[in-house]
Amino acid sequence: MAGRAAKPPRFYFNLRSPYNFFALHDIERRHPGLLDRLEWRPFWEPDETTARLLAEAGGQFPYTPMSRAKQFYILRDVRRLAADRGLPLTWPADRTPWWEPAHLTWFLAADAGLGREWVARAGRARWLEGRDICDPATVVELAAEIGLDAAAVAAAPDDAALRARGAAALKDVHRDGVFGVPYFINGTEPYWGLDRVEEFAASLADGAPAPAARPEERELAVVGAGRTTDMSHAGGCG
């Protein structure tokens, strides 16, 4: 009997994250052929409707509280990273965060073969143009620019089928143990954060060693034993 085909490498992205934006910028310039090899998967903070659908499907979203000190650090870090890349960053003001319109639109874009174009357009709008991608009207305008149907985009948050696809996508987040972005998976080996882009790309090169096995539960118990501080880094948004 033939063995199962290997899963394609997966890329969990979030239109909210500056680190996701920088990761795509770097990959496009250093590894332009890589993006076509990836299975793109959206990750976003769900609203009440999506959260309910996710819970009904047996999943949960990995919320991680961020300290005020880390918030200030990220502000500085993102400015440095933008300057290093020559990007004229504009920090968005998320007055009324609602991530469903932009991320549900990605499904419409993907169906039309425009998934990458939508992520790129939304990223430029948010981080280089100061646009509010939580505003449904802005999402419709941006989506129309890449050739999506404006009426379908406007109706996306009220589309039951798209909502179901969104909940299923977030259940995959739960299943794959994703807790932040950018998050890449090659086989069973995960890579989280902007500073893991090169390592992930190297893992896909011809002749690269096979991905390591998943850690055992007893190993995980040692890593997270007792009370501890936030061991994450700024190269990925949790």
Helices and strands as residue ranges (DSSP letters): E 10-13, H 18-30, G 35-37, E 39-42, H 48-56, H 68-84, H 100-111, H 115-127, H 136-145, H 150-155, G 156-158, H 160-175, E 183-186, E 189-192, G 194-196, H 197-203, H 217-223
